[in-house]
């Protein structure tokens, strides 16, 4: 009898353990392709409720300034980026940035010294670079951000450091083990949604001199075939990261019957293609150059600066803030304004 009870208990616990990875019903499925091709997005309404609460755009700072009035450069010293804004536009944007980026309880002094024109506070220098980056993205990366655009809040969400940033992974203390360098495989990490894949897909693809994102060779061995299995696994790691960052399945971008075929992919695949290149541009052109500005406690274990990936903006949803555009309230971040817009 005791053996039966023990066997029954073991079976029950085993079944519960197996089911722990399954999502509790009900779940919603949105069909994105033809019937029979398994192109559906699965959404858990309980998870979606949490994401919806975390992806609300803040109320705009009021009142919205007019386009008339003296330029900020006539009232303030050392204005290097927002030279096209008038005093009212400039002041309102500074107030909004304080709410978006400064920690709770901090005000202008988080970025500024007593002398507002001084660059002694490194955060002011960083903020200036970030303003250039935001305007660059909104002006030159419309193939990814469209008319929605981005603001400081898109990434920061009221924190001085965005929640989803990354540094170069130093790897294990002993990289050369008996089985060689595992490249982070079989060491589940949030970066790849706990999958058994290389857990740093960012360094090879989103920084410096990026590798080609490939999963199969286009030629037979040995005719120039450099698409290795390890490269394919790193690619899968990046794809898993993108899937988790946007809260979607693979079929959000790919047709399940022919993943590699662009002609049968969804329009979102092209948007993602531009997004990867936009992230590389931001990391190499704006963030990496800040290495000489940032103090040591703002850098990673190898001395590199914090960088962005898909999760930095998207934070679990297919469009940051579910596609709500804050640029309509802050057109000053859209790009350099002409004299007629001042």
C-alpha positions in Angstrom: 0.0 0.0 0.0 2.8 2.4 0.9 4.5 1.6 -2.3 1.4 2.4 -4.3 0.9 5.7 -2.4 4.6 6.6 -3.1 4.3 5.7 -6.8 1.1 7.7 -7.1 2.6 10.7 -5.3 5.7 10.5 -7.5 3.6 10.3 -10.7 1.5 13.3 -9.5 4.6 15.4 -8.7 6.2 14.4 -12.0 3.2 15.5 -14.0 3.0 18.8 -12.0 6.6 19.4 -12.8 6.1 18.8 -16.5 3.1 21.0 -16.6 4.9 23.8 -14.8 6.2 25.1 -18.1 2.8 25.2 -19.7 0.6 28.3 -19.6 -2.7 28.1 -17.9 -5.7 28.5 -20.2 -7.4 30.5 -21.6 -4.9 31.9 -24.0 -5.7 33.9 -27.2 -4.4 33.0 -30.6 -4.2 35.6 -33.4 -3.9 34.1 -36.9 -1.3 35.9 -39.0 -1.1 33.7 -42.1 -3.0 31.2 -44.2 -4.7 28.4 -42.4 -2.5 25.3 -42.0 0.8 27.1 -42.1 1.0 27.5 -38.3 1.4 31.3 -38.4 -0.3 32.3 -35.2 0.6 34.5 -32.3 -0.2 33.1 -28.8 -1.1 35.7 -26.1 -1.7 35.1 -22.4 -4.3 37.6 -21.3 -2.8 37.6 -17.7 0.7 38.4 -19.0 -0.7 41.0 -21.4 -2.5 42.8 -18.6 0.9 43.2 -16.8 2.6 44.4 -19.9 -0.2 46.9 -20.7 0.2 48.4 -17.2 3.9 48.8 -17.7 3.7 50.3 -21.2 1.7 53.4 -20.6 3.0 56.7 -22.0 3.1 59.4 -19.4 1.0 62.6 -19.6 2.6 65.4 -21.6 4.1 68.3 -19.7 1.7 71.3 -20.2 1.3 73.8 -21.5 2.6 73.1 -25.0 4.8 76.1 -26.0 4.3 78.2 -29.1 6.8 78.5 -31.9 7.4 82.2 -31.3 10.0 83.8 -29.0 13.7 84.1 -28.6 16.0 81.1 -29.1 17.3 79.3 -26.1 20.8 80.1 -27.2 20.1 83.8 -26.4 19.1 83.0 -22.8 21.3 80.1 -21.9 25.0 79.4 -22.4 26.6 76.3 -23.9 23.6 75.0 -25.7 25.0 72.7 -28.3 22.2 70.4 -29.5 18.8 72.1 -29.1 20.0 75.3 -30.8 16.8 75.5 -32.9 14.4 75.7 -29.9 13.0 78.8 -28.4 13.2 79.4 -24.6 9.7 78.0 -23.9 10.3 74.8 -26.0 13.8 74.3 -24.4 12.6 74.7 -20.8 9.6 72.4 -21.3 11.8 69.7 -22.8 14.3 69.9 -20.0 11.4 69.5 -17.5 10.1 66.4 -19.4 13.6 64.9 -19.5 13.9 65.3 -15.7 10.7 63.2 -15.3 11.8 60.7 -17.9 15.4 60.1 -16.8 16.2 61.5 -13.3 15.8 59.1 -10.3 12.9 59.9 -8.0 13.6 63.0 -5.9 16.2 64.3 -8.3 15.7 67.5 -10.3 17.9 69.6 -12.6 20.9 68.9 -10.4 21.0 65.3 -11.5 22.6 66.4 -14.8 23.6 70.0 -14.0 26.1 71.6 -11.7 25.3 74.8 -9.9 26.6 76.6 -13.0 24.0 75.3 -15.5 26.4 76.0 -18.4 29.2 73.9 -17.0 30.0 70.4 -18.3 31.5 69.2 -15.0 28.7 66.7 -14.5 29.3 63.8 -16.8 25.5 63.1 -17.0 25.0 66.4 -18.9 27.6 65.3 -21.5 25.8 61.9 -21.8 22.4 63.5 -22.1 23.7 65.8 -24.9 24.9 62.7 -26.8 21.6 60.9 -26.2 19.6 63.9 -27.5 21.7 63.7 -30.7 21.0 60.0 -30.9 17.2 60.4 -30.4 17.0 63.1 -33.1 19.2 60.9 -35.4 16.9 57.9 -35.0 13.7 59.9 -35.5 15.2 61.6 -38.6 17.2 58.8 -40.3 15.7 55.5 -39.1 12.1 56.0 -40.1 12.3 52.6 -41.9 12.2 51.2 -38.3 10.5 53.7 -36.1 8.2 55.2 -38.7 6.3 58.3 -37.6 6.0 56.9 -34.1 9.6 57.7 -33.3 11.3 57.5 -29.9 11.9 59.8 -26.9 14.1 59.4 -23.9 11.2 57.8 -22.1 11.0 55.0 -24.7 14.1 53.4 -23.1 14.4 55.0 -19.6 10.8 54.8 -18.3 11.6 57.1 -15.4 14.9 55.5 -14.5 18.4 56.9 -14.9 19.5 53.6 -16.5 17.1 51.7 -18.8 16.1 48.4 -17.4 17.3 46.4 -20.5 20.9 47.2 -21.3 23.9 44.9 -21.9 27.7 44.8 -21.6 30.2 42.6 -23.3 30.0 39.2 -21.5 33.5 38.3 -20.2 32.6 34.6 -20.4 33.5 31.9 -17.9 36.7 32.2 -15.8 38.1 29.2 -17.6 37.1 29.4 -21.2 39.4 26.5 -22.3 37.8 23.5 -20.7 38.1 19.9 -21.9 35.2 20.4 -24.2 36.4 23.7 -25.4 34.6 27.1 -25.2 30.9 26.4 -24.9 30.1 30.1 -25.8 27.6 30.2 -23.0 25.6 27.2 -24.2 23.8 25.0 -21.6 24.0 27.9 -19.2 20.4 29.3 -19.3 20.2 33.0 -19.3 17.4 35.6 -19.6 19.2 37.1 -22.6 18.0 34.0 -24.7 14.9 33.3 -22.7 16.6 30.5 -20.8 17.2 28.5 -24.0 20.3 26.2 -24.3 21.9 28.6 -26.8 24.9 30.9 -26.7 23.8 33.4 -24.1 25.5 36.5 -25.5 24.0 37.0 -29.0 24.6 40.8 -28.7 28.4 41.2 -29.0 28.7 39.3 -32.3 25.6 40.9 -33.9 24.8 44.3 -32.3 28.2 45.9 -31.7 31.5 46.7 -33.3 32.1 44.8 -36.5 29.0 42.6 -36.6 29.0 39.1 -38.0 26.6 38.1 -40.7 23.4 36.7 -39.3 23.2 33.3 -41.0 21.9 29.8 -40.2 22.8 27.9 -43.3 25.3 28.0 -46.1 24.4 29.0 -49.6 27.2 26.8 -51.1 28.3 23.2 -50.7 31.4 22.4 -48.7 34.2 23.3 -49.0 33.5 26.1 -51.5 33.8 29.2 -49.3 31.3 27.9 -46.7 31.8 29.9 -43.5 28.4 29.4 -42.0 29.1 27.2 -39.1 26.8 25.4 -36.7 28.0 27.7 -33.9 27.2 30.7 -36.0 23.7 29.3 -36.6 23.2 28.8 -32.8 24.3 32.4 -32.1 21.7 33.5 -34.7 19.0 31.4 -33.0 20.0 33.1 -29.7 19.4 36.5 -31.3 16.1 35.4 -32.7 15.0 34.1 -29.3 16.0 37.5 -27.8 13.9 39.3 -30.4 10.9 37.1 -29.9 11.0 37.6 -26.1 11.7 41.4 -26.4 8.6 41.9 -28.6 6.4 39.3 -27.0 5.8 37.5 -30.3 6.4 34.1 -32.0 8.8 33.5 -34.8 5.9 33.8 -37.2 5.5 37.5 -36.4 8.3 38.0 -39.0 8.7 34.6 -40.7 6.5 32.2 -42.7 6.7 28.9 -40.9 6.9 26.9 -44.1 10.0 28.8 -45.4 11.7 30.7 -42.6 14.5 31.9 -44.9 12.3 33.1 -47.8 11.9 36.9 -47.8 9.2 36.7 -50.5 7.0 34.7 -48.1 7.8 36.7 -44.9 5.7 39.3 -43.3 6.4 43.0 -43.6 7.6 43.0 -40.0 10.7 41.1 -41.1 11.9 44.1 -43.1 11.1 46.4 -40.2 13.2 44.1 -37.9 16.1 44.1 -40.5 16.3 47.9 -40.2 15.9 47.7 -36.4 19.0 45.5 -36.1 21.0 48.0 -38.1 19.6 50.9 -36.1 20.7 49.3 -32.9 24.2 48.7 -34.3 24.4 52.3 -35.3 23.3 53.6 -31.9 25.7 51.3 -30.1 28.8 52.2 -32.2 28.1 55.8 -33.1 26.7 57.2 -29.9 27.1 54.8 -26.9 30.6 53.4 -27.4 32.2 56.8 -27.8 31.0 57.6 -24.3 33.6 55.3 -22.8 36.0 58.2 -22.0 33.2 60.2 -20.4 31.6 57.6 -18.1 33.1 56.7 -14.7 34.2 53.2 -13.9 31.0 52.3 -12.0 28.9 53.0 -15.1 30.9 50.4 -17.2 30.8 46.7 -17.6 33.3 44.2 -16.3 35.5 44.6 -19.4 35.3 48.4 -19.2 32.7 48.9 -22.0 29.7 51.1 -21.8 26.1 50.0 -21.5 24.5 49.3 -24.9 21.0 48.7 -26.2 19.2 45.8 -27.8 15.6 45.1 -28.9 14.4 44.8 -25.3 15.7 48.3 -24.4 12.8 49.9 -26.3 10.2 47.2 -26.7 10.1 45.9 -23.2 8.0 42.9 -24.0 5.5 44.4 -26.5 5.5 44.3 -30.3 5.7 48.1 -30.5 7.2 50.3 -27.7 4.4 51.7 -25.6 2.0 49.8 -27.9 2.7 52.3 -30.7 1.7 55.4 -28.8 3.8 58.3 -30.2 5.1 60.8 -27.8 6.6 62.9 -30.7 3.3 64.6 -31.2 3.7 66.2 -27.8 7.5 66.7 -28.2 8.1 67.5 -31.9 11.4 69.1 -30.8 12.9 65.5 -30.7 11.9 64.8 -34.3 15.0 66.4 -35.6 16.6 69.8 -36.3 13.8 72.3 -37.0 14.0 74.8 -39.8 13.7 78.5 -39.3 10.1 78.4 -40.3 9.3 76.0 -37.5 10.9 78.1 -34.8 
